[in-house]
Amino acid sequence: METISHYEGSQSSESSPESKVQILRQRLSVFYKKKGARAAYEYVTIFARTLQERYPQCREYRLYHLLIGSTPMGECNYFDFDNEDSIEKFINTLV
């Protein structure tokens, strides 16, 4: 589980958390266009529900908000999940 401050303190501006969010948002958009909105939504929702079941605090993760299309209510404490639960990895497999 990586915190956003970890990313901000050790990454260049091109790979800052919000830069990564923008790139991943574009990839999600491409997936939705290729797959069709309804089918893409259903596919993404399955993964999002799995994360909700495993991590009750999932709304504290910035990429979870990107995945479900919501805006964080405040600053997120974490950026992404680890290993097979990584949203970044999940999105990168879509396109």
C-alpha positions as CSV (number, residue, x, y, z in Angstrom):
1,M,0.0,0.0,0.0
2,E,1.7,3.1,-1.2
3,T,0.9,6.6,0.1
4,I,0.6,9.6,-2.1
5,S,3.3,11.4,-0.1
6,H,5.6,8.5,-1.0
7,Y,5.0,9.2,-4.7
8,E,5.3,13.0,-4.3
9,G,8.6,12.8,-2.4
10,S,10.3,10.4,-4.8
11,Q,9.0,10.9,-8.3
12,S,9.6,13.4,-11.0
13,S,6.8,15.8,-12.1
14,E,6.1,13.6,-15.2
15,S,5.2,10.7,-12.9
16,S,3.6,12.6,-10.1
17,P,0.4,11.1,-8.7
18,E,-1.9,13.4,-10.6
19,S,0.1,12.9,-13.8
20,K,-0.4,9.2,-13.4
21,V,-4.1,9.7,-12.7
22,Q,-4.4,11.6,-16.0
23,I,-2.6,8.9,-18.0
24,L,-4.8,6.2,-16.4
25,R,-7.9,8.2,-17.0
26,Q,-7.1,8.4,-20.7
27,R,-6.5,4.6,-20.8
28,L,-9.8,4.0,-19.1
29,S,-11.5,6.3,-21.6
30,V,-10.0,4.3,-24.5
31,F,-11.2,1.1,-22.9
32,Y,-14.8,2.4,-22.5
33,K,-14.8,3.5,-26.2
34,K,-13.4,0.2,-27.5
35,K,-15.6,-2.0,-25.3
36,G,-18.7,0.1,-25.2
37,A,-19.9,2.0,-22.2
38,R,-22.2,-0.6,-20.7
39,A,-19.8,-3.6,-21.1
40,A,-16.8,-1.6,-19.9
41,Y,-18.7,-0.4,-16.8
42,E,-19.8,-3.9,-15.9
43,Y,-16.3,-5.2,-16.3
44,V,-14.7,-2.4,-14.2
45,T,-17.5,-2.7,-11.6
46,I,-16.7,-6.3,-10.9
47,F,-13.1,-5.4,-10.0
48,A,-14.3,-2.4,-8.0
49,R,-16.6,-4.5,-5.9
50,T,-13.9,-7.0,-5.2
51,L,-11.7,-4.2,-3.9
52,Q,-14.7,-2.9,-1.7
53,E,-15.0,-6.4,-0.2
54,R,-11.3,-6.7,0.6
55,Y,-10.7,-3.1,1.7
56,P,-13.5,-1.4,3.6
57,Q,-11.3,1.8,3.5
58,C,-11.1,1.7,-0.3
59,R,-12.3,5.3,-0.6
60,E,-9.0,6.5,1.0
61,Y,-7.3,5.4,-2.3
62,R,-6.9,8.0,-5.1
63,L,-7.0,5.4,-7.9
64,Y,-10.2,3.8,-6.5
65,H,-11.9,7.1,-7.1
66,L,-10.6,7.1,-10.7
67,L,-11.8,3.6,-11.2
68,I,-15.4,4.2,-10.1
69,G,-15.6,7.7,-11.6
70,S,-16.0,9.6,-8.4
71,T,-14.2,12.6,-6.9
72,P,-12.5,12.2,-3.5
73,M,-14.2,14.2,-0.7
74,G,-10.8,15.3,0.5
75,E,-7.2,14.3,0.2
76,C,-6.7,10.6,-0.1
77,N,-4.2,8.9,2.2
78,Y,-3.1,6.3,-0.3
79,F,-2.6,6.1,-4.0
80,D,-3.0,2.5,-5.1
81,F,-3.3,-1.0,-3.8
82,D,-0.5,-3.6,-3.9
83,N,0.1,-6.6,-6.1
84,E,-2.9,-8.2,-7.8
85,D,-5.2,-5.5,-6.3
86,S,-3.3,-2.7,-8.0
87,I,-5.7,-0.5,-9.9
88,E,-2.9,0.9,-12.1
89,K,-2.0,-2.7,-13.2
90,F,-5.6,-3.5,-13.8
91,I,-6.1,-0.4,-16.0
92,N,-2.9,-1.1,-17.9
93,T,-4.2,-4.6,-18.8
94,L,-7.4,-3.1,-20.3
95,V,-5.7,-1.4,-23.3
